[in-house]
Amino acid sequence: MRTLALLLAACELLVAGQRHRILFNRIGAAETGLFVADADGRNERPLLPSTGLDYNASFSPDGRWIVFTSERNGSSDLYRVRSDGSGIERLTDDPAYDDQAAFSPDGKTLAFVSTRGGGTAGIWLLDVATRKARSLTSGAGGNFRPSWSPDGKWVAFSSDRDTPLRRAKGRWEQLHLINIYIIRPDGTGLRRLTATGNCAGGPKWSRDSRRVVFYEISAEDTWNARAGGALPVSQQELGETGASQIVSIDIESGARVEHTQGPGVKVSPQYLAGGLIGFLVKSGGDQGIRYTDGGKGPANVRNPAWSPEGKQVVYHRILSPRRNRMTPAFSPDPEFELVLSEVFPAFDRAGGRLVVSSRGESRDIADAGLEMMNPDGSGRRWVYHEKGKAVMSPEWSPQGDWIAFGLGTFFLGPSHPAQVAMVHPDGAGFRLLTSPPNNNGFPSWSPDGKRIVYRTSSENERGLRILNLEDGKSSVLTTEYDNFPVWSPRG
């Protein structure tokens, strides 16, 4: 499942007489396609020819239409197509990010997620006939995964409003905690259904509009669930990616029922006929579409949604594992050219050399090395590569004679600390600049090239440190959960 794009790193190359170029990387597939199959996985067929990124599809109440998100024309917008793959129509055309659409019971209105109106993810309503949209939710926080009750009286959604910022134990990363809310289509009656403290998402309604089903995962396990694809392959295969359960709640009494148990990140639940619930085991456990009666559906899918009678299921699938290597992307601003690159792109001061954190052909992020290339992506060559230790956040020295970077398995926490290292652009002179037990990374050079500021983190110590390269000693700059330091050009 892919929601809002996550920009991991960005840097700008200014070329006289040309557009400003911004390189960025996002977590997400390079190519996805939509498929329709019987609920048990038989008779699978592509819904549409692949054009890049089509995802997050769902059926209309009469089963005649499928609405989905696509980036086929640049920005992510909403489209609909008949369930046989004919008659595709574009429903939104806005520079904002539109996604996760759900039909009203009469099929005349869509509830969807959009960043229009301020840049924060909110729930909007779209009149399908007129294409006019209006905001449904307001206030601080992001809102996701709307679902319309069959009686048309409520829209359920997940939101991180009213949730405190919390950090994973022993880590600097934030936990993303969300709850389930309901609201009337006129914007009144906002009510929270789940208690703050864990993560509850992906709500869908029972056919009598009395219960909402969703996935629920503990606060601490949200990190493992999100980082599952970033963990070394050995850990992914062991299922060490957290566990969630499928839960339903009565909207009047608050009575809860847990419908699943055991390992695996379970998401995308939906009520089917006779109280049966379909859902997806996304990682860990026995992966694929599963049913609460023990039945199975297709595997290797994302964000399944069932037809009204429950006999068919639509989903998207990753079609290409290829990396984004200098791929042009949609830009809403004519002055800027956006280009998808690999992770943590960094230009030298002259703009003639580019380094990235690259996995090459490996599917294991722990194998990411330091790769150099020309600004257009040509002339690729390894600068440093050590299997099992990921290179992160490389930074050029002001003179262009050194590259500093983090080295290690950052995402495994205090027991696997990363360190700051440096190397010449030709691969010579490698040296570690910091040592355990702290997890150190994200270096930035002083303008004279004599010092480096970096982030440190451990169970007992945190903050920013300044390393003097002449004597190898570090001094304390801050002592809080601070990260991603950048030294100003004038020091």
WOLINQUI-V751127 format. One line per field, one symbol per residue. phi: phi as a letter, one per 20 degrees, with the letter a starting at -180 (. if undefined). burial: 1 if it has 16 or more other ideal C-beta (glycine too) atoms within 10 Angstrom, else 0. A space follows every 10 residues. Layout:
phi=???
burial=???
This chain:
phi=.cdffdeeab bddedgmcff ddebccfrfe bcceccbfge nflfbffbff cpcdalebef gemeccebdb dfdoffcecc bffendmfce dcbcffedal ebffgemecd ebebefnpne fcecddfffe mecbfdebnf necblfbefg emecceadbe fmdffcdfgm cefeeedcce ccbffenemg beedefpdcc bmfbeffeme ccdbecbfgf ffffffegfe fgggfffeme cnbccecccf feenfdceec bnfoedblfb fcfmnfcebd eebmmefpfc cfenfccfdl cclfbefgen eccdadcfec efeeclegcf cfdfecdecf cfflfbeffe mecccbecem efedffefde ddbfgenemf bfebbcgnce eclfbffgem dcceaecqeg eengfcfece cbbffenemg bedcbfefed alfbeffeme ccebecbbfd bbpdcdeeff dmeddedccd fdblfcefgd n
burial=1111100110 1010000000 1111100111 0111111010 1000001100 0111111111 0000111111 1000111111 1010000000 1101011111 1111100011 1111110000 1111110100 0010011000 0111111111 0001111111 1010000100 1110111111 1110100000 0011000111 1111110011 1111111110 1111111101 1100110011 1111111110 1000000011 0011111111 1100011111 1111101111 1100001100 1111111101 0111111110 0011110010 1000001111 1111111100 0011111110 0001111111 1110100000 0011110011 1111111100 0111111111 1111001111 1110100000 0011000111 1111110000 1111111100 0111111010 0001000000 0010101000 0
